[in-house]
């Protein structure tokens, strides 16, 4: 498990492009046959991936967590962005098709990831935060997610938000998670941007055509920075930072948040004329 200590608003201004990418960008997710995890000190979030091929992959506790089981003191969200696969949680099997999600509640769970086909494997995106209560493990299909249609063609940001893990869909301790899909011809997400001091957020960009990219904007509103991101990369966003992006073509992204407030609309908007 890789450990990241995120930059504060002052230090981020002094970073070179390479240092900024090393601090905030998660580049090498979704390697065949591997389970990868990155631990952030910001709200103690863990982002990762599991791509089982021939053999299943087991998610265990670790020295970093000081637990035998990964979810001993944590909750976990899983979204499959690949071919069909199965997540084993204790004695239960949960089959996840493409863009289906699984919430795994706090508890001493044995967790394994399997693909239906080694030639076309499942690709499980993982996001975890500490948990204080036990909520039931549950699968959420695309049709069960809460759907929001936002934006416009004129603003190049027509998009559909699918809220998988959020109040009203299922109970979690603090984890909120979903997918945003941009319409053809739209390239902007989350514009005007915002911050939310009560929780951190992680963006994971996927389904980007080859050779396309996203300019992801971060930093304080009056002193922004940017990262160039490509397919299947994630960016860690501390609570004081904006998180918005524009691509060279349409794309999708998974957003996930953790903190002391789960209300989706709890955010501090930024006026475009205040951006620097």
N, C-alpha and C positions, 0 to 999 in steps of 0.2 A: 504494500500500500504506500503510494507516494504521499508525502505530507506537504501542504502548501500553507504559507503564512502570508495572507494577502496584504498588499500595500495600503497605507493610509493615504488620505487626500494630499498630504504634503509630499510624501515619498514618490507617489505616482508621477508627479510633474518632473522629477529628476531622472526618470527611467529612460533608457534608450529603447528603441523598438524591440531589440532582442530581449531586454530585461522585462519589458511589458508583456511580451508573449510568454516568456518563461513563468511569469507570476500568475497571469490570468487565463491563459489559453491551455486547453486540454486537447492535444493533437492526435494522439495515437490510440484512440479507442477502436474497438471492433476488429481485433486481430483473430484470425481463425484459430480455434482451439485454446483460446486464452480468456481468462477472467481478469479484468483490470479495474483498479480502484484508485481514486484520488481523494484525499481527505483535506478539507479546507478548514482553517481555524475560524472562519466566518460562520457563525451559528452551527459549527461542527457538522457541516454538510459533507456527505460522501457521494461522489458521482462516479459512475463506472459502466462497464459493459461486460457481457458474457456472450461468447460465440462458440457454443458447443458444436463439434464436428463429429468425429467417430465416437468419442466418449463423452459422458456427461461431465459437467463442471459443478463443483461443490463450493458454495459460499459459506465460509466458516468464520468464527471469531478470530482474533489476532492479538498479537502483543500490543499493537497500537490501541485497540479497544479494550484490552484487558478482560476479554470474555471468551468463553468457549464457543458460543453461538453468536453469529453476526447480529441477530435481532434480539439478543438478550436484553438490551436497553435501548433498542432502536425500532423504528418503523421503516418500511421499504416500499417504494413504488417501482413497478416494472412495466415498461412498454416495449412490445415487440415491433421492431421496424423491418424485420426480415421475413423469411418463410415461416410456416407454422412450426411451433415447438411447444414443449411442456415444461412447466415449473412444478417441481415436487416440493411441497411444504409439509413436513411431517409425513403423515400417511396419505395426504391428499394430492391428487394430480390435477393441475389446471392447464388445459390446452389453450394457448394463445395464438390466434391468427394475427396477421399483419394489422398493426395499429389497434390491438386490444391491450388492455392494461390489467395489472394485478396489484392489489394492495395487500401487503403482508404486515400484520400487526405485531406488536411487541410480544416476545416470548422465546423460549428455548427451542427454536425451530431448526430442524435439519432441512437445508434448502439446496436443491439441485436443479440444473438447467439442462434440457435435452432438446435436440433438433429432430424433426421427423425425417429429414434427409440430410445426410452428410455432404451431398453434392450441392444442395441449396439450403444452407443452414439458417436457423433462426438467429436473430440478432437482438439481444435483450439489452435495452438501455435501463440503467439503474440509478435511482436517486434515493438517498436515505438521510433522515434526521433523527436526533434523539427523541425518545418517547417516554411519557410519564404514565400512560394508561394502556390497557389492553383493549384493542378493537379487533373485530373479526377479520380474518383474511377473506378477501372477496375479489372475484374477477369482475371487470367492467368492460362491456362491449362498446363498440362505437355508437350503437343506437341508444345505449343507456347513458352516455355522456351528455352533459348539458351543452347545447349548441347556441352560439351567438354569431350572427352575421354582422360584420362591421365594415366601415370604410367606404370608399367610393372609387370609381374609375378615374374621376377627375383628379383625385389626390394620389393615384397610383398605389392605393393601400387597401383595396377590397380584399377581405379575408374572412375566414370562418374559424372560430375558436371552438374547440371541443374540450370541455372541462371534465376530466375523468375523476380526479381526486379533489373534491371540494365539498364544503357544507351543502347539504341538499341532495348530493349524490351518494355519499357515504361518509361515515365518521372517521376522522384521523386525529392524531394529537396536534400536529402542526404542518404536516406535509400537504401541499397543494400542487397539482400537476395536471398538465394537459398538452394538447397539440394545437398549433395555429397553422392553417394552410392558406397560402396566398393564391388568389385567383390568377389565371393567365393574364399577363400584362401588368400585374401589380408587383411591386418590388420593395415597398416600404413596410416595415413593421413598427408598431408602437411609436407612431409619430402623430402628434407631439409626444415627446418622451416624458418620463416621470421618474421619481424616486419613491421609495417607501422605507422610511427609517426603521420600521417595525419588523422588517424581514429582509433576508437576502434572496437573490434569485440566480438561477443558472439557466442559460440558454444552450440548447443543442440543435445545431443546424443539420438538416439532412434532406435527402431527395433533391440534391443540387446536381444539375447536369455537369458532365466532365468539362473542365476548364472554366467553369463559372466560379464566382466568389461573392462574398458578402463583406461589406464594410460595416463592422460592428462598432458603434460609438459608446464610449464609457467615460468615466471621470465625472467631476462636478459640472453642473450645467454651465457655469461661467468659465470653465477651463477644461474643455473636452479633449479626449484622446481617441484614437481609433485602432482597431485591430483588423487585419485582413484575414478572413476565415474561409475555409473550404469545407467540402462535404464531410459530414460525420465528425465535426469538431465541436467542442463545448467551450463556453466562456463563463468564468466565475464572476459574479457581480455583487460586490458588497453593498450594504444598504444605502450608502451615501452616493452611489454612482448611478447615472442614467444607464439605460440599456435599450438601445434601439439600433436598427440596422437597415441597410439598403443593398440590394443585390443587383448583379448584372442580368439576372433573369429571375423568374419566380422560384420559390423554394418553400420548404416547410421547416418548422422548428418546434421542439418540445421545450416548454417552459416549466420550471419547478421552483417552488418557494418554500421557505421555512422560517419561522420566527414566532412572535407573540400574537400575531393577528392573521386570521385566515380569510378575512373579507377581501374578495377579489377587487372591489372598487376602492379599497383603502390605499390611496396613493396621493402623492403631492405632484400635481402637474407642473410642467415647465412651459412657460410662454416662449414661443419660437424666437421672439426678439431678444430674449435673455440668454440665448445660447451663444457661447463664444468658443 
